[in-house]
Amino acid sequence: MSETAIANLMKVPEEINPLLEILWEIEQYQQQGSQLIELSEIGLEDFSEVTAQSQEHSLSIQRTLDNLKRASPIAAPMTIRGF
């Protein structure tokens, strides 16, 4: 199971939670002094869709963590020095 969990984790494409991207954009506008931010400026047309994507993303991360917790450890081929 360990090899499967690690192999699956390595195949997963890198991505950022969509809500974190929106929060980052909002912070950028606030740093520029914009107090009132229009939703069209941050490209947020359908908040419910982004929220659903975010929830799916969070569930995927939780499933991955659960799989890694259940996985058996694999011995390293050599001792890591310095610890």
Secondary structure as GFF3:
##gff-version 3
##sequence-region A 1 83
A	DSSP	alpha_helix	2	11	.	.	.	ID=ss1
A	DSSP	alpha_helix	18	31	.	.	.	ID=ss2
A	DSSP	three_ten_helix	39	42	.	.	.	ID=ss3
A	DSSP	alpha_helix	47	70	.	.	.	ID=ss4
###
